[in-house]
Amino acid sequence: MAEQKETQLSIEEVFEQLDEMLMRLEAEEIPLEEAFLLYEKGMKLLKYCDSAIDKVEKKVLLLQENGETYEF
């Protein structure tokens, strides 16, 4: 898997990466050091995803306050 900057990832791509990490973490023979690195990267991705979702929610709230219509 090629490394990408988190700011270039869509929320869907982040979820895909997290899903892959989870499968690797659930493997019975994963070295402890690799597990810690995956956990650390996963936490960074979750933080990025949380921030991206917050931005979207704020845009939707702004649209509601302005009385504009929007689609989900």
Secondary structure, DSSP 8 states (H G I E B T S, - for coil): -----GGG--HHHHHHHHHHHHHHHHSTT--HHHHHHHHHHHHHHHHHHHHHHHHHHHHHHHHHHHT-----
